[in-house]
Amino acid sequence: MTKKSRQKPLRFAISKTRKSTTGKHKIKNTLMNSIIGILSLLLIVFIYSFSKKYTQTGVSMNTLEVTFPSFPDQPELAKDLYEQNPILEIEIEVLNGCGKNGLAGEISEFLRSNQFDVVRSEDADHFGYTHTLLISRNENYEALKLVTSSLGFDIEDKSRVLIQPDETIDADITLIVGKDYSSIEPISDFLSTQF
Protein backbone atom coordinates (compact mmCIF):
# COMPACT_ATOMS: atom_id res chain seq x y z
CA MET A 1 0.00 0.00 0.00
CA THR A 2 2.80 2.29 0.53
CA LYS A 3 3.41 2.23 -3.18
CA LYS A 4 -0.15 3.28 -3.95
CA SER A 5 -0.15 6.01 -1.37
CA ARG A 6 3.07 7.35 -2.73
CA GLN A 7 1.72 7.45 -6.26
CA LYS A 8 -1.38 9.41 -5.40
CA PRO A 9 0.39 12.37 -3.88
CA LEU A 10 2.72 12.39 -6.88
CA ARG A 11 -0.25 12.62 -9.26
CA PHE A 12 -1.76 15.30 -7.14
CA ALA A 13 1.48 17.29 -7.22
CA ILE A 14 1.68 17.08 -11.02
CA SER A 15 -1.89 18.22 -11.48
CA LYS A 16 -1.31 21.04 -9.03
CA THR A 17 1.68 22.36 -11.02
CA ARG A 18 -0.33 22.19 -14.22
CA LYS A 19 -3.03 24.30 -12.69
CA SER A 20 -0.53 26.91 -11.54
CA THR A 21 1.14 27.15 -14.97
CA THR A 22 -2.25 27.36 -16.62
CA GLY A 23 -3.05 30.33 -14.42
CA LYS A 24 0.18 32.06 -15.44
CA HIS A 25 -0.64 31.45 -19.10
CA LYS A 26 -4.11 32.92 -18.64
CA ILE A 27 -2.58 36.08 -17.26
CA LYS A 28 -0.09 36.27 -20.13
CA ASN A 29 -2.80 35.56 -22.71
CA THR A 30 -5.07 38.20 -21.23
CA LEU A 31 -2.24 40.72 -21.22
CA MET A 32 -1.29 39.93 -24.84
CA ASN A 33 -4.92 40.13 -25.97
CA SER A 34 -5.26 43.50 -24.25
CA ILE A 35 -2.13 44.82 -26.01
CA ILE A 36 -3.33 43.54 -29.38
CA GLY A 37 -6.73 45.16 -28.79
CA ILE A 38 -5.17 48.52 -27.90
CA LEU A 39 -2.87 48.41 -30.95
CA SER A 40 -5.79 47.49 -33.20
CA LEU A 41 -7.76 50.43 -31.85
CA LEU A 42 -4.79 52.77 -32.48
CA LEU A 43 -4.47 51.44 -36.03
CA ILE A 44 -8.15 52.08 -36.73
CA VAL A 45 -7.84 55.64 -35.36
CA PHE A 46 -4.74 56.23 -37.51
CA ILE A 47 -6.44 54.96 -40.68
CA TYR A 48 -9.52 57.09 -39.95
CA SER A 49 -7.49 60.27 -39.40
CA PHE A 50 -5.34 59.59 -42.45
CA SER A 51 -8.41 59.12 -44.67
CA LYS A 52 -10.04 62.28 -43.26
CA LYS A 53 -6.93 64.34 -43.97
CA TYR A 54 -6.71 63.31 -47.61
CA THR A 55 -10.41 63.56 -48.35
CA GLN A 56 -10.48 67.15 -47.01
CA THR A 57 -7.36 68.38 -48.89
CA GLY A 58 -7.72 66.14 -51.92
CA VAL A 59 -7.74 67.29 -55.54
CA SER A 60 -11.05 68.23 -57.04
CA MET A 61 -11.95 66.20 -60.08
CA ASN A 62 -13.32 69.36 -61.75
CA THR A 63 -9.88 70.99 -61.87
CA LEU A 64 -8.00 67.88 -62.93
CA GLU A 65 -6.92 68.01 -66.56
CA VAL A 66 -5.49 65.02 -68.36
CA THR A 67 -3.63 65.47 -71.64
CA PHE A 68 -2.37 62.69 -73.83
CA PRO A 69 0.60 63.03 -76.17
CA SER A 70 -0.23 63.45 -79.81
CA PHE A 71 0.77 60.70 -82.15
CA PRO A 72 1.72 61.21 -85.76
CA ASP A 73 -0.82 60.09 -88.32
CA GLN A 74 1.66 57.65 -89.81
CA PRO A 75 4.07 55.97 -87.35
CA GLU A 76 7.71 55.86 -88.38
CA LEU A 77 8.99 52.45 -89.27
CA ALA A 78 12.34 51.19 -88.02
CA LYS A 79 13.41 50.86 -91.63
CA ASP A 80 12.82 54.59 -92.22
CA LEU A 81 14.72 55.54 -89.07
CA TYR A 82 17.63 53.33 -90.12
CA GLU A 83 17.70 54.93 -93.57
CA GLN A 84 17.87 58.39 -91.97
CA ASN A 85 20.76 57.43 -89.69
CA PRO A 86 22.20 54.04 -90.63
CA ILE A 87 24.60 52.24 -88.32
CA LEU A 88 27.14 50.49 -90.43
CA GLU A 89 27.98 46.91 -89.61
CA ILE A 90 31.67 47.66 -89.33
CA GLU A 91 33.15 46.71 -85.97
CA ILE A 92 36.16 48.74 -84.90
CA GLU A 93 38.46 48.48 -81.91
CA VAL A 94 40.19 51.71 -80.89
CA LEU A 95 43.53 51.51 -79.10
CA ASN A 96 45.23 54.48 -77.48
CA GLY A 97 48.84 54.31 -78.69
CA CYS A 98 50.00 57.76 -77.63
CA GLY A 99 49.18 57.80 -73.91
CA LYS A 100 46.84 60.81 -73.78
CA ASN A 101 44.32 60.07 -71.06
CA GLY A 102 40.79 59.35 -72.41
CA LEU A 103 41.77 59.65 -76.06
CA ALA A 104 40.48 56.21 -77.09
CA GLY A 105 37.04 57.13 -75.74
CA GLU A 106 37.01 60.45 -77.61
CA ILE A 107 38.02 58.79 -80.88
CA SER A 108 35.33 56.17 -80.27
CA GLU A 109 32.74 58.94 -80.05
CA PHE A 110 34.04 60.35 -83.35
CA LEU A 111 33.64 56.98 -85.03
CA ARG A 112 30.20 56.42 -83.54
CA SER A 113 29.11 59.82 -84.84
CA ASN A 114 30.06 58.47 -88.27
CA GLN A 115 27.81 55.42 -87.66
CA PHE A 116 30.63 52.91 -87.02
CA ASP A 117 30.23 50.25 -84.37
CA VAL A 118 33.04 50.62 -81.83
CA VAL A 119 33.26 47.34 -79.96
CA ARG A 120 36.22 48.16 -77.73
CA SER A 121 38.33 51.17 -76.74
CA GLU A 122 41.37 50.72 -74.53
CA ASP A 123 45.10 51.30 -74.29
CA ALA A 124 47.44 49.79 -76.87
CA ASP A 125 50.31 47.50 -75.93
CA HIS A 126 52.56 50.58 -75.57
CA PHE A 127 52.35 54.36 -75.97
CA GLY A 128 55.20 54.76 -78.45
CA TYR A 129 53.13 54.92 -81.66
CA THR A 130 54.13 58.06 -83.56
CA HIS A 131 51.67 57.51 -86.44
CA THR A 132 48.03 56.55 -86.33
CA LEU A 133 47.52 53.12 -87.87
CA LEU A 134 44.45 51.57 -89.42
CA ILE A 135 44.70 47.77 -89.54
CA SER A 136 42.22 45.61 -91.44
CA ARG A 137 41.61 42.33 -89.58
CA ASN A 138 39.66 40.54 -92.32
CA GLU A 139 38.98 40.70 -96.05
CA ASN A 140 36.20 43.31 -95.83
CA TYR A 141 37.69 45.81 -98.26
CA GLU A 142 34.53 47.97 -98.38
CA ALA A 143 34.68 48.49 -94.62
CA LEU A 144 38.32 49.53 -94.89
CA LYS A 145 37.45 52.02 -97.64
CA LEU A 146 34.68 53.62 -95.56
CA VAL A 147 36.84 54.00 -92.45
CA THR A 148 39.85 55.36 -94.36
CA SER A 149 37.65 57.92 -96.11
CA SER A 150 36.08 59.03 -92.80
CA LEU A 151 39.57 59.56 -91.36
CA GLY A 152 40.85 61.26 -94.52
CA PHE A 153 43.47 58.56 -95.14
CA ASP A 154 44.56 57.32 -98.54
CA ILE A 155 43.80 53.61 -98.74
CA GLU A 156 47.03 53.08 -100.69
CA ASP A 157 49.19 54.68 -97.95
CA LYS A 158 50.99 51.63 -96.53
CA SER A 159 52.48 53.66 -93.65
CA ARG A 160 48.97 54.24 -92.23
CA VAL A 161 46.77 51.49 -93.68
CA LEU A 162 47.80 47.88 -93.04
CA ILE A 163 46.12 44.61 -93.90
CA GLN A 164 46.85 42.03 -91.21
CA PRO A 165 44.05 39.43 -91.04
CA ASP A 166 43.59 38.03 -87.55
CA GLU A 167 40.55 35.89 -86.79
CA THR A 168 41.23 35.97 -83.04
CA ILE A 169 40.31 39.67 -82.88
CA ASP A 170 36.55 40.16 -82.86
CA ALA A 171 36.65 43.38 -84.90
CA ASP A 172 36.85 44.19 -88.59
CA ILE A 173 39.33 47.02 -88.11
CA THR A 174 41.81 48.07 -85.44
CA LEU A 175 42.58 51.78 -85.12
CA ILE A 176 45.72 52.55 -83.12
CA VAL A 177 45.77 56.26 -82.34
CA GLY A 178 49.31 57.62 -82.51
CA LYS A 179 50.89 60.88 -81.39
CA ASP A 180 49.96 62.50 -84.71
CA TYR A 181 46.20 62.30 -83.99
CA SER A 182 45.86 66.09 -83.85
CA SER A 183 47.18 66.37 -87.43
CA ILE A 184 44.33 64.17 -88.76
CA GLU A 185 41.83 66.78 -89.87
CA PRO A 186 38.50 64.96 -89.25
CA ILE A 187 39.63 63.93 -85.75
CA SER A 188 40.98 67.37 -84.82
CA ASP A 189 37.75 69.01 -86.11
CA PHE A 190 35.65 66.64 -84.01
CA LEU A 191 37.78 67.11 -80.89
CA SER A 192 37.67 70.91 -81.21
CA THR A 193 33.85 70.84 -81.17
CA GLN A 194 33.75 68.64 -78.04
CA PHE A 195 35.24 71.19 -75.66
VOGU-3710 file (C-alpha; in Angstrom, 3 decimals, decimal comma):
1> mtkksrqkpl> 0,000/0,000/0,000  2,800/2,289/0,525  3,413/2,227/-3,177  -0,146/3,283/-3,948  -0,149/6,006/-1,366  3,074/7,354/-2,734  1,716/7,453/-6,264  -1,379/9,406/-5,400  0,394/12,369/-3,878  2,718/12,394/-6,884
11> rfaisktrks> -0,253/12,618/-9,262  -1,759/15,297/-7,136  1,476/17,287/-7,222  1,677/17,076/-11,016  -1,890/18,223/-11,481  -1,309/21,043/-9,034  1,681/22,365/-11,023  -0,328/22,191/-14,218  -3,030/24,303/-12,692  -0,531/26,910/-11,544
21> ttgkhkiknt> 1,143/27,151/-14,965  -2,246/27,365/-16,621  -3,050/30,332/-14,422  0,179/32,061/-15,440  -0,644/31,445/-19,104  -4,115/32,915/-18,640  -2,582/36,084/-17,262  -0,092/36,272/-20,126  -2,799/35,564/-22,712  -5,066/38,203/-21,225
31> lmnsiigils> -2,238/40,717/-21,216  -1,292/39,933/-24,842  -4,925/40,127/-25,968  -5,257/43,499/-24,252  -2,126/44,819/-26,009  -3,335/43,542/-29,383  -6,729/45,159/-28,795  -5,173/48,517/-27,903  -2,866/48,413/-30,946  -5,795/47,494/-33,199
41> lllivfiysf> -7,759/50,434/-31,849  -4,792/52,772/-32,476  -4,466/51,440/-36,029  -8,147/52,084/-36,729  -7,840/55,641/-35,359  -4,738/56,230/-37,515  -6,444/54,958/-40,675  -9,518/57,088/-39,953  -7,487/60,273/-39,401  -5,342/59,589/-42,453
51> skkytqtgvs> -8,411/59,120/-44,665  -10,041/62,280/-43,258  -6,929/64,342/-43,968  -6,715/63,315/-47,608  -10,405/63,561/-48,351  -10,478/67,147/-47,013  -7,363/68,380/-48,889  -7,716/66,139/-51,924  -7,742/67,293/-55,540  -11,051/68,233/-57,036
61> mntlevtfps> -11,954/66,199/-60,079  -13,323/69,359/-61,750  -9,883/70,993/-61,875  -8,002/67,879/-62,929  -6,923/68,005/-66,560  -5,490/65,024/-68,361  -3,627/65,468/-71,642  -2,371/62,689/-73,829  0,603/63,029/-76,173  -0,227/63,451/-79,805
71> fpdqpelakd> 0,769/60,698/-82,147  1,722/61,208/-85,764  -0,819/60,090/-88,323  1,659/57,650/-89,810  4,075/55,974/-87,347  7,707/55,860/-88,377  8,994/52,446/-89,271  12,342/51,194/-88,015  13,412/50,864/-91,634  12,820/54,587/-92,217
81> lyeqnpilei> 14,723/55,541/-89,069  17,625/53,330/-90,118  17,700/54,928/-93,570  17,870/58,385/-91,968  20,759/57,430/-89,694  22,199/54,037/-90,627  24,599/52,241/-88,321  27,144/50,495/-90,426  27,984/46,907/-89,608  31,674/47,664/-89,333
91> eievlngcgk> 33,146/46,714/-85,972  36,160/48,744/-84,901  38,459/48,484/-81,905  40,187/51,711/-80,889  43,532/51,513/-79,104  45,234/54,485/-77,476  48,839/54,307/-78,686  49,998/57,761/-77,628  49,179/57,799/-73,909  46,839/60,814/-73,778
101> nglageisef> 44,317/60,073/-71,058  40,791/59,353/-72,410  41,769/59,650/-76,063  40,478/56,208/-77,091  37,042/57,128/-75,739  37,012/60,445/-77,607  38,023/58,790/-80,879  35,330/56,167/-80,270  32,738/58,941/-80,051  34,041/60,353/-83,346
111> lrsnqfdvvr> 33,644/56,977/-85,031  30,197/56,423/-83,535  29,109/59,818/-84,836  30,061/58,469/-88,268  27,815/55,420/-87,657  30,633/52,914/-87,021  30,228/50,246/-84,366  33,045/50,625/-81,831  33,260/47,338/-79,962  36,220/48,163/-77,734
121> sedadhfgyt> 38,329/51,167/-76,745  41,371/50,716/-74,529  45,104/51,303/-74,289  47,439/49,795/-76,869  50,312/47,498/-75,928  52,558/50,575/-75,575  52,347/54,365/-75,972  55,196/54,760/-78,449  53,133/54,921/-81,664  54,126/58,057/-83,561
131> htllisrnen> 51,669/57,512/-86,439  48,026/56,553/-86,325  47,519/53,121/-87,866  44,445/51,571/-89,419  44,697/47,767/-89,542  42,219/45,611/-91,438  41,614/42,328/-89,578  39,655/40,540/-92,321  38,976/40,705/-96,053  36,198/43,311/-95,825
141> yealklvtss> 37,690/45,814/-98,260  34,526/47,969/-98,379  34,676/48,490/-94,617  38,316/49,532/-94,888  37,451/52,022/-97,644  34,681/53,615/-95,555  36,839/54,001/-92,454  39,847/55,356/-94,358  37,655/57,924/-96,110  36,075/59,026/-92,801
151> lgfdiedksr> 39,575/59,557/-91,362  40,851/61,258/-94,515  43,467/58,557/-95,143  44,565/57,321/-98,539  43,801/53,615/-98,740  47,027/53,080/-100,689  49,193/54,683/-97,954  50,992/51,631/-96,525  52,481/53,661/-93,653  48,971/54,242/-92,230
161> vliqpdetid> 46,769/51,486/-93,682  47,798/47,883/-93,042  46,123/44,607/-93,898  46,853/42,030/-91,214  44,054/39,433/-91,044  43,595/38,035/-87,549  40,555/35,892/-86,794  41,225/35,970/-83,035  40,308/39,667/-82,883  36,552/40,164/-82,864
171> aditlivgkd> 36,654/43,379/-84,900  36,853/44,187/-88,594  39,329/47,021/-88,112  41,810/48,073/-85,436  42,582/51,777/-85,120  45,721/52,548/-83,122  45,770/56,264/-82,341  49,310/57,621/-82,510  50,887/60,883/-81,388  49,962/62,500/-84,709
181> yssiepisdf> 46,198/62,300/-83,989  45,855/66,091/-83,850  47,177/66,367/-87,433  44,329/64,168/-88,755  41,825/66,782/-89,866  38,502/64,957/-89,246  39,627/63,932/-85,751  40,978/67,366/-84,822  37,750/69,006/-86,110  35,651/66,643/-84,011
191> lstqf> 37,776/67,105/-80,891  37,667/70,906/-81,215  33,849/70,839/-81,171  33,749/68,637/-78,041  35,243/71,190/-75,656
//
